[in-house]
Amino acid sequence: MRNILIGITAAVSLSVIVPAVNAEEAAPLSLAATTPITSAEVTGSVPQKLNVSKANVFNRLLKKIKDPNAAPPDDGIHDRANDAVFALQPPKVAYEGLPTTTFGNHVDWVKALDDGLLNPRYDRVDPDVEPFIMDLDIVRPVKASVPDVVFPHKPHTQWLHCSNCHPKIFIPQRLANTISMSAIILGQKCGVCHGKVSFPPETTSCKKCHSKPKPADWKPPLSQATVKNPWR
Amino acid sequence: MGAKMERTSVWKFALLGVLGWVSVFLMPQPAEAEYADVVINNYADAAGMRPVVFPHWYHRIRFRCKVCHADLGFKFKAGGNKITMAKIIDGKFCGACHNGEVSWSVENCGMCHSGIPGTPTHISGSTVQRLVAPAYKALPQ
């Protein structure tokens, strides 16, 4: 029994070299044992770690993906018992030579299309049908201090048809659509595609939409709680 | 004598501990499926088939969104299309192309029905899946 305890302690104390979170978890365990050898090993770095509260551990709400373009057999949703999975093309093979990004598929699909690297069909059978492209930018002022949104119709009409968005998702009328980031993240409005298929709203992709700087004289609007305050 | 035994056993267990940690880091890390892969499990599990995994990326290299989402009538909702094999054989949904003419035909069951049994309908890597309380969490394997 004592040997097992020593073993655990030794393992734990050696684990100090691996990430700090492990060391914090391990610290209470190593205190439980009283063997001189192990405690000597431990005293180097652990007691200082003990003072650090769990509150300091980073809480990553939107976790980073470890292997963004995993091959189908290794991606966690394909059944490895199914032989056909091994016949499927791995995404990395198909993405070779395409411009990259740091989010979504890690491929800049719109740029790939503009550069002529991709030529997806606009019709089910006829490869020669040209897409109906509308080049119209819509500027949407944003209440917050982030840059205003410019919605470009061009890259959207390269891929989609008008009826995909209008009038069900977006009413084609000025000031008729209320859009918020929370709605988008929960899969409404822009989030019907962005965040599921097209590039997701992430900290590195904000500026793809929020691209028009605020006018020089712009000031953040005062909140109602401030405006209504008679002692202001 | 007793002290010597004590010492060897300590190192034995220390080695065991090191091996334990090494094995933890050598274990396959849970990888995330390709962004926008759709798992469709409306009826597959109940019919004794693996759920379908639809790779968006593979299709968008070959077709623009408009072909499926405007012409073929696929709704922008995972599991919202109520696709059945009967509809596919009638030339609807996947069957519009997977008919042996535009693309390979329905006899390649395992190519689509390739998901881990019991996986619920969801879009992998979507913002909703990556929230603090995700709509669907991967099952332990």
Interface residues (C-beta under 8 A of the other chain):
Chain A: N3 I4 I6 G7 I8 A10 A11 V12 L14 S15 V18 T35 I37 T38 L61 L62 K63 I65 K66 D67 P68 N69 A70 P72 D74 D75 G76 I77 H78 D79 N82 D83 A84 V85 A87 L88 Q89 P91 A94 Y95 G104 N105 H106 V107 W109 L118 P120 R121 Y122 D123 R124 V125 P131 Q158 W159 L160 H161 S163 N164 I169 I184 I185 L186 G187 G191 V192 C193 G195 K196 V197 P200 P201
Chain B: S9 V10 K12 F13 A14 L16 G17 V18 G20 W21 F25 P28 Q29 P30 A31 E32 A33 E34 Y35 A36 D37 V39 R50 V53 P55 H56 W57 Y58 R60 I61 R62 F63 R64 C65 K66 V67 H69 A70 D71 L72 F76 A96 C97 V102 N108 C109 G110 M111 H113 S114 G115 I116 P117 T119 I123 S124 G125 S126 T127 V128 R130 L131 V132 A138 Q141
